[in-house]
Amino acid sequence: MPQKRKNSKLRQSLDKIQPYNVEYSIKGNKNLKSSLTIKKEVKAMKNVVSDPKTIQEVIDSFSRTTEEIFSLEELKKLFSSGRQLKMKFGVDVTAPDLHIGHAVNLWMYRKLQELGHKIIFLIGDFTTQIGDPTGKSKTRQIIPLEEIKKNAEAFIKQTKMVLHDDPNLIEVRRNSEWYDKLSAKELLSLMSMVTHDRLIAREMFRKRVQEGKEIYEHELVYPILQGYDSVMLQADLTIIGSDQLYNEMMGRFFQKRFGQVPQVIITTKITPGIDGKEKQSKSLGNYIGLAHSPREKFGRVMSIPDNLIVEYFKVYTEVPLEKIAQMEKDLPSDPMRFKLLLAKEIVQRYHGEKVAEEELQWFKKTFSEQQIPEEAPIISLGRQSANVFEILRRCFTSQEKSNSEIKRLIRQGAVKLGNRTVENQEEVVLLPADGINLKVGKRNWFKIVP
């Protein structure tokens, strides 16, 4: 595959990085060695599972969500070592929400926890203040520290929907622990190991240069800091989206320079969001969040394009691949049936079978049978008539929908009063004494009364 060839070249180029300033190389800086002492630990644990059969079963189960492993041979060696592995799960807390794309990695970590290994949940509270430039065409905005702390707590809470909470199997760290203490001289020692040409060669930076957009120096330093996190954690393994490969390959490089065994990197598949276009993102609104209610999760799954059903089954559920292959053959004849099954499987994975079945029945009753939900809000206008725009304005706060958004929904035919679609915002509606049902979009219902 072209992507694999590209990543192989990336790995080779990073493995060949050489320091260009001998004065600040790690061998020549005693301060860096002394102030950031790395403790060498090798833990043998009786409860770590290391038999070849179980290890192979886990590796095989990873295949449906894994893109590449750097390298498989190193991974097998780690698993057969009999010691508890330190698994790095690093996140920058730019927003308070994790989505099911992030959770792909969490489910893989959970399986490894069940073998007795420990996940180090690294909150990038320091690096969040810099902002990861990966995949960004412009510089990220700086996030206030208080917001970072709030987002971090939300992240920790959401990961517990998937990960085991046993303190022997999970540890929360923050990279401010070491970066708040790092001197300018020590930072220069790290930077001296990587050439400017290597950093600026990244595709996203080249694109910015071609478009005449600015690149700030702190953005160039970011991969160095993320890579050095692996040294401080003595990470054995990390599971990441393929978009983070450059940064984590930097981690392998720094670990070698500090005399550590380089971490194994597993990259996972990235799917389009529910709009079928860009990857899942809170800013784009095309995601299924772990913090979303079961009903919201179900509804968002039902909004995906039909051509994503099979891919979502493979990546976001544990339905056997043999069954998915059969579904793929039957899908063209009845896509709605399989989309309902997909929505149920995803909700069940996070909320249990009982809740998933309830949401399935609710969706069928509400949308397939066109019945208004019992919990639909009742909006009292205080008068007998109003135009369509005025009615909708009463249903949503300005934070939920702006005036222009409401007008656009009306123009697009997304508003239904009773059994008819209304497309004229100025149309005056005379309300019956017992009120009228209003549906806006796919999942917003209201009862409008005088």
C-alpha positions in Angstrom: 0.0 0.0 0.0 1.3 3.6 -0.7 0.6 4.6 2.9 2.8 1.8 4.2 5.7 2.7 1.9 5.4 6.3 3.0 5.4 5.4 6.7 8.4 3.1 6.2 10.4 6.0 4.7 9.3 8.1 7.6 10.6 5.5 10.1 13.9 5.2 8.3 14.4 9.0 8.1 13.7 9.5 11.8 16.0 6.6 12.8 18.8 8.3 11.0 18.5 11.7 12.8 21.8 12.9 14.1 22.7 15.7 16.5 24.2 18.8 14.8 25.5 20.5 17.9 28.0 18.4 19.9 28.2 21.0 22.7 24.5 20.4 23.6 24.3 16.7 22.9 23.1 14.5 25.7 26.6 13.1 26.3 28.0 16.6 26.8 25.3 17.9 29.2 25.6 16.6 32.8 22.8 18.9 34.0 20.2 17.2 31.7 21.3 13.8 33.1 21.1 14.9 36.7 18.0 17.0 36.8 15.9 14.6 34.7 17.0 11.3 36.1 15.3 8.3 34.5 14.8 5.4 36.9 15.3 2.0 35.3 12.6 -0.4 36.3 12.0 -4.0 35.2 8.9 -5.5 36.8 8.2 -9.1 36.7 4.5 -9.8 37.6 3.0 -13.2 38.3 -0.4 -12.1 36.8 1.0 -11.0 33.4 -0.3 -13.3 30.7 2.5 -14.2 28.3 1.6 -17.6 26.8 2.1 -17.7 23.0 -1.5 -18.7 22.2 -3.2 -15.9 24.1 -0.7 -13.4 22.7 -1.4 -14.4 19.2 -5.2 -14.2 19.8 -4.8 -10.6 21.0 -2.6 -9.7 18.0 -5.1 -11.3 15.6 -8.0 -9.4 17.3 -6.1 -6.1 16.7 -5.9 -6.7 13.0 -9.4 -5.3 12.3 -8.5 -1.9 13.7 -4.7 -1.8 13.1 -3.0 -0.1 10.2 0.7 -0.8 11.0 3.0 -2.0 13.8 6.5 -0.7 14.3 7.4 -3.6 14.6 5.5 -6.8 15.0 8.7 -8.7 16.0 9.4 -6.2 18.8 5.8 -6.4 19.9 5.9 -10.2 20.2 9.1 -9.9 22.1 7.5 -7.5 24.6 4.5 -9.7 25.1 6.6 -12.8 25.8 8.9 -11.0 28.3 6.7 -11.8 31.2 6.9 -8.3 32.7 4.3 -5.6 33.0 4.5 -3.3 30.1 4.1 0.5 30.3 1.6 1.6 27.7 1.6 5.3 26.8 -1.7 6.9 26.0 -1.0 10.5 25.5 -3.7 13.2 24.8 -3.7 16.9 24.5 -6.9 18.2 26.1 -7.9 20.8 23.6 -11.6 19.9 24.1 -13.5 18.0 26.9 -14.8 15.2 24.6 -13.5 11.9 23.6 -15.2 10.2 20.6 -15.5 6.6 19.5 -12.5 7.1 17.2 -10.3 7.7 20.3 -12.0 4.8 21.9 -10.7 2.4 19.2 -7.3 2.7 20.9 -8.9 2.5 24.4 -10.5 -0.8 23.6 -7.2 -2.2 22.5 -5.5 -0.9 25.6 -8.2 -2.6 27.7 -7.4 -6.0 26.1 -3.8 -5.5 27.1 -4.8 -4.5 30.6 -6.5 -7.8 30.8 -3.2 -9.4 30.1 -1.8 -7.6 33.1 -0.2 -4.6 31.5 -0.5 -1.0 32.7 -1.7 2.0 30.8 0.0 5.4 31.5 -2.7 7.9 30.7 -0.6 11.0 29.9 -2.4 14.3 30.1 -0.5 16.7 27.9 -1.4 19.7 30.0 1.9 21.4 29.1 1.9 20.5 25.4 -1.8 21.5 25.1 -0.6 25.1 25.8 1.6 24.8 22.7 -0.9 23.0 20.4 -0.2 20.0 18.2 0.2 21.3 14.6 -0.5 17.8 13.1 -3.1 18.1 10.4 -3.6 21.8 10.9 -3.3 24.4 8.1 -2.9 27.2 10.6 -1.6 27.8 14.1 -3.8 26.6 17.0 -5.2 29.1 19.5 -3.7 29.0 23.0 -6.0 27.4 25.5 -6.2 28.9 29.1 -4.8 26.6 31.8 -8.1 26.5 33.8 -9.9 25.2 30.7 -7.1 22.6 30.2 -7.6 21.4 33.8 -11.4 21.1 33.3 -11.0 19.2 30.0 -8.5 16.8 31.6 -11.0 15.8 34.3 -13.6 15.2 31.7 -11.2 13.0 29.7 -10.3 10.9 32.7 -14.0 10.3 33.5 -14.8 9.3 29.9 -11.9 6.8 29.7 -13.3 4.9 32.6 -16.2 4.0 30.3 -13.7 1.6 28.6 -10.6 1.1 30.6 -10.2 -0.9 33.8 -9.9 1.4 36.8 -7.6 -0.9 38.8 -4.6 1.3 40.0 -2.3 -1.6 39.2 -3.5 -1.3 35.6 -3.8 2.4 35.1 -1.8 5.5 36.1 -2.6 9.2 35.3 0.4 11.4 34.7 0.8 15.0 33.3 3.8 16.1 31.2 3.9 19.4 33.2 5.6 17.2 35.8 8.9 17.4 33.8 8.4 20.3 31.4 7.6 22.8 34.2 11.1 22.0 35.5 13.0 21.9 32.2 15.5 24.7 31.8 16.3 26.6 28.6 19.7 24.9 28.5 18.1 21.4 28.8 15.5 22.2 26.1 18.3 23.2 23.8 20.0 19.9 24.5 17.0 18.1 23.2 16.5 20.4 20.2 20.2 19.9 19.3 19.5 16.3 18.4 17.0 17.1 15.6 17.8 19.2 12.5 15.6 22.0 11.3 15.4 20.3 7.9 13.9 17.2 9.4 11.2 19.1 11.2 10.3 21.5 8.3 10.1 18.5 5.9 6.8 17.6 7.3 4.1 17.7 4.6 1.8 20.1 6.5 4.6 22.6 7.0 5.7 22.4 3.4 2.1 23.1 2.4 2.0 26.2 4.7 5.2 27.5 3.1 3.8 27.0 -0.4 0.6 28.9 0.7 2.6 31.7 2.3 1.3 30.9 5.8 3.3 31.4 9.0 5.0 28.6 10.9 5.8 29.5 14.5 8.9 28.0 16.3 6.9 26.5 19.1 5.1 24.4 16.5 8.4 22.9 15.3 9.3 22.0 18.9 6.1 20.2 19.5 7.1 16.7 18.1 10.3 17.0 20.1 8.3 17.4 23.3 5.9 14.6 22.5 8.7 12.3 21.6 10.6 13.1 24.9 7.4 12.2 26.8 8.1 8.6 25.9 11.6 8.8 27.5 10.2 10.2 30.7 7.5 7.5 30.9 9.9 4.7 29.7 7.1 3.7 27.4 7.2 0.2 26.0 4.2 0.6 23.7 1.9 3.2 22.4 -1.3 2.9 20.3 -2.1 6.0 18.1 -4.0 7.2 15.1 -1.8 7.1 12.0 -1.8 11.0 12.0 0.4 10.9 15.1 3.1 8.6 13.7 5.7 11.3 13.1 5.6 12.5 16.7 5.8 9.0 18.2 8.6 8.0 15.9 10.4 10.9 17.4 9.8 9.1 20.7 11.6 6.0 19.4 14.5 8.2 18.3 14.9 9.9 21.7 14.6 6.6 23.6 17.5 5.2 21.7 19.5 8.3 22.4 18.8 7.9 26.1 19.7 4.2 26.1 16.2 2.9 26.4 14.6 0.2 24.3 12.4 2.1 21.8 8.7 1.9 22.2 6.6 -0.3 19.9 4.1 1.8 17.9 0.7 0.5 16.8 -1.2 2.8 14.4 -4.9 2.4 14.1 -7.3 3.1 11.3 -9.0 6.5 11.0 -12.5 6.5 9.6 -14.5 9.4 8.2 -16.9 11.1 10.6 -20.7 10.7 10.5 -20.8 13.1 7.6 -18.8 10.7 5.5 -16.0 13.3 4.9 -13.4 14.5 7.4 -12.3 12.4 10.4 -14.4 12.8 13.6 -14.0 16.2 15.2 -15.9 18.2 17.8 -15.3 21.4 15.9 -16.9 19.9 12.8 -19.7 18.3 14.8 -19.3 15.0 12.9 -18.5 12.8 15.8 -20.1 10.3 18.2 -18.9 11.3 21.7 -18.4 9.0 24.6 -20.2 11.6 26.7 -23.2 11.6 24.4 -26.3 10.0 25.8 -27.3 6.5 24.5 -30.1 8.2 22.5 -27.7 10.8 20.9 -25.2 8.0 20.1 -28.0 6.0 18.4 -29.3 8.9 16.4 -25.8 10.0 15.2 -25.0 6.5 14.0 -28.3 6.5 12.1 -27.2 9.6 10.3 -24.1 8.1 8.7 -24.0 7.5 4.9 -24.8 3.9 3.9 -21.3 3.4 2.4 -19.8 3.7 6.0 -21.9 0.9 7.6 -19.5 -1.9 6.9 -16.4 0.1 7.9 -18.1 1.2 11.2 -19.0 -2.4 12.0 -15.4 -3.4 11.5 -13.8 -0.6 13.5 -16.4 0.3 16.2 -17.9 -3.0 17.1 -16.8 -6.6 17.9 -19.3 -8.3 15.6 -17.3 -11.2 14.0 -15.8 -10.4 10.7 -17.5 -13.5 9.1 -20.9 -12.0 9.9 -19.8 -8.5 8.7 -18.8 -10.1 5.4 -22.3 -11.6 5.0 -23.9 -8.3 5.9 -21.9 -6.6 3.2 -23.5 -8.9 0.6 -27.0 -8.3 2.0 -26.6 -4.6 2.6 -27.7 -3.2 -0.7 -31.2 -4.8 -0.3 -31.9 -3.3 3.1 -29.3 -0.7 4.4 -31.7 0.6 7.1 -31.9 -2.9 8.8 -28.1 -3.0 9.1 -27.8 0.6 10.2 -30.2 -0.1 13.0 -28.1 -3.1 14.0 -24.9 -1.0 13.9 -26.5 1.7 16.1 -27.6 -0.9 18.6 -24.1 -2.6 18.7 -22.4 0.7 19.3 -24.8 1.8 22.1 -24.6 -1.7 23.7 -20.8 -1.5 23.8 -20.9 1.6 26.0 -24.2 1.3 27.9 -25.2 -2.4 27.9 -27.7 -4.6 26.1 -30.8 -3.4 28.0 -30.3 0.3 27.2 -29.4 -0.5 23.6 -32.6 -2.5 23.1 -34.6 0.4 24.6 -33.1 2.9 22.2 -33.7 0.6 19.3 -37.4 0.4 20.2 -37.6 4.1 20.8 -36.1 5.0 17.5 -38.4 2.6 15.6 -41.5 4.0 17.3 -40.5 7.6 16.9 -39.0 7.7 13.5 -40.3 4.6 11.6 -43.8 5.0 12.9 -43.6 8.8 12.9 -44.8 9.2 16.5 -43.9 12.2 18.6 -41.7 11.2 21.6 -43.5 11.4 25.0 -40.7 13.5 26.4 -40.9 16.1 23.6 -40.8 19.7 25.1 -44.1 21.6 25.2 -43.7 25.2 24.0 -46.4 27.6 25.0 -46.6 30.7 22.6 -49.2 32.6 24.7 -51.2 33.4 21.6 -53.2 31.8 18.9 -51.0 32.4 15.9 -47.4 33.2 14.9 -45.2 32.9 11.9 -43.0 29.9 11.3 -39.8 31.7 12.2 -41.2 33.0 15.5 -42.3 29.5 16.5 -38.9 28.0 15.8 -37.1 30.9 17.6 -39.1 30.0 20.8 -37.9 26.4 20.5 -34.2 27.0 20.6 -31.8 29.2 22.5 -29.5 31.5 20.6 -26.6 29.2 21.7 -28.4 26.2 20.2 -29.3 27.8 16.9 -28.7 31.2 15.5 -31.4 33.1 13.4 -29.5 32.3 10.2 -29.5 28.6 11.1 -33.2 28.6 11.8 -33.9 30.3 8.4 -31.7 27.8 6.6 -33.5 24.8 8.2 -36.8 26.3 7.0 -35.5 26.9 3.4 -34.1 23.4 3.2 -37.5 21.8 4.1 -36.3 20.4 7.4 -39.3 21.8 9.4 -42.6 19.9 9.7 -45.7 21.2 11.3 -48.3 18.5 11.8 -48.0 16.4 8.7 -46.8 19.0 6.3 -43.4 20.6 5.5 -43.2 24.3 5.7 -40.6 26.3 3.7 -41.8 29.9 4.2 -40.6 31.5 7.4 -43.2 34.3 7.1 -46.1 31.9 6.9 -48.6 32.5 9.7 -49.7 29.4 11.6 -53.1 29.3 13.4 -52.7 26.9 16.4 -55.5 24.5 17.2 -56.7 24.5 20.8 -54.9 21.2 21.6 -51.7 22.3 19.9 -49.6 21.0 17.0 -46.6 18.8 16.6 -43.3 20.3 15.3 -40.4 18.4 14.0 -37.1 20.2 13.2 -34.4 18.2 11.4 -34.2 14.5 12.1 -34.3 14.4 15.9 -35.9 17.5 17.4 -39.5 17.3 18.4 -41.8 19.9 20.1 -45.4 20.2 21.0 -46.5 23.8 20.2 -49.6 25.1 22.2 -51.3 28.5 22.2 
